[in-house]
Amino acid sequence: MIQTVKTTPFSDQKPGTSGLRKRVTVYQQPNYVENYLQAIFDSLEGFEGQTLVIGGDGRFYNDVAIQTAIRMAAANGFGKVMVGQNGLLSTPAASHVIRHYQAFGGLVLSASHNPGGPDGDFGIKYNIGNGGPAPEKITDAVYDRSKVIDSYKTVDAPDIDLGAIGTQSVGDMVVEVIDPVTDYTALMQTLFDFGAIKALFAGGFTMTFDAMNAITGPYAHKIFEDILGAPKGTVVNGTPSPTFNNGHPDPNLVYCKDMFDLLMTPEGPDFGAASDGDGDRNLIIGKNRFVTPSDSLALLAANAHLAPGYRDGIAGIARSMPTSAAADRVAEKLGIEMHETPTGWKFFGNLLDAGRVTICGEESAGTGSDHVREKDGLWAVLLWLNIVAVRKQSVDEIVRAHWATYGRNYYTRHDYEEVDAAIAGQLMDDVRAKLPGLVGQNFGEDLQVAYADDFKYHDPVDGSTSAKQGIRIGFTDGSRIVLRLSGTGTVGATLRVYLERYEAADGRHDLDTQYALEPLVGLAEQLAGIKQRTGRREPSVIT
């Protein structure tokens, strides 16, 4: 029996780069989840009788929101819902399930790398039929609808048993509970040389993978330990927890410091990796070598042909604007397309669908390829293992050889988290006002401004434009300063400052990164006045 329930709008349901992320307590308000889901359904057309995929990272409130979503999908006319067992699906696995089963779209319930638990964050993102995040024309429509919504549809039905694999029903709609790991694992086996990686482990290669008490634990146990033969215990923190075991599921050098320290010792394993809350980010550390996400993108693109799924080469590379230009040098040498897009994986979707690019990456630890339409943490780890197995070199040797060929882009990101939104916005406006006068200016001995703009993206596939995507200040020697406000936080604003300096192939590649970038750090402060305006003496996080 379909029920139409009266409601009133909320004013804060504007999706960001990765859906709508808020504190759990915000989502727990009566009708908050229902309003947002109905706004999504009201913004879509043609889904009558179609399949909707639903899954999430297992964080607190996941189970409640999924049951609500299933009932509302039935009331709104979907013919079938496919949901991961216990509500679990990594974000890349959800993308694959949508594509593999030709679903109409999917709901990914996650706040990615943000903290979980009753006092943590929650999120809902809609993915379209290609498996990728909804483009801006849909998210804009969802927001517009959310501001005027006056009712939502649901059915009066008991909760689905999410633990029982198989089919059940809600009203006239079929609900199929699927194993969240099986389809994704099969896909990985088509892309990588599992035999070579298995031989690598059999030969004594050692690895540690930190699943961070998040979604990739079941996937990692299955792939690394059960199939590839890595010893039991290779995967740590492998059981998904609604609170991420009270940890922070972001695979960076702050929250994975113990792993980093271990890899820097003679006793440590040969290879360390981690993935985040929903499985779309990655951290790669070799013995005595941390690989920056920007370098990882460039290295994976340069070596992708060593994996069976990419043996014929790649069509092109895309990177988010703040990501370093290391990948650009690879694309130039390979003679393939290179695209610079705004931050947000949704901007890669058109390029991937059009066959213009094969590998994409963001500096925020996200890399992926055309196998799905999301970034994919385990994919990146497996490609690295495939490269190591074929080249029979350590991560450090592979990185050094890359720099000797392409040069090194020294690169860092300074995050100022939970800054007062008004202050952060005014800071950006004031820097924007300075941009026209910066071109041609000299700062110090060797920093001459070549361009200064507020990045505007023109999609070469559909012709759409996206303005105000971040401030770029580029210098004649290849150095850059980038400032942007992040859309992934839930409180205040996160101001991100990206700093990059290029050192040629025959230059010095062994400098400390922060030391190498000191002049740019000082210049960014001179131009933006971050410390004075925010009252912060130093960034919240440096990566």
Buried (B, 14 or more C-beta within 10 A) or exposed (E): EBEEEEBEBBEEBBBBBBBBBBBBEBBBEEBBBBBBBBBBBBBBEEBEEBBBBBBBBBBBBBBBBBBBBBBBBBBBBBBBBBBBBBBBBBBBBBBBBBBBBEBBBBBBBBBBBBBBBEEBBBBBBBBBBBBBBBBBEBBBBBBBBBEEBEEBBBBEBEEBEBEEBEEBEBBEBBBBBBBBBEBBBEBBBEBBBBEBBBBBBEEEBBBBBBBBBBBBBBBBBBBBBEBBBBEEEBBBBBEBBBBBBEBBBBBBBBBBEEBBEBBBEEEBBBBBBBBBBBBBBBBBBBBEBBBBBBBBBBBBBBBBBBBBBBEEEBBBBBBBBBBBBBBBBBBEEBEBBBBBBBBBBBBBBBBBBEEBBBBBBBBBBBBBBBBBBBBBBBBBBBBBBBBBBBEEBBBBBBBBBBBEEBBBBBBBBBBBBBBEBEBBBEBBEEBBEBBEEBBEEEBEEEBBBBBBBBBEBEBEEEEEEBEEBBBBBBBEBBBBBBBBBBBBBBEBBBBBBBBBBBBEEEEEBEBEBEEBBEBBBEBBBEBBEBEEBBEBEEBBBBB
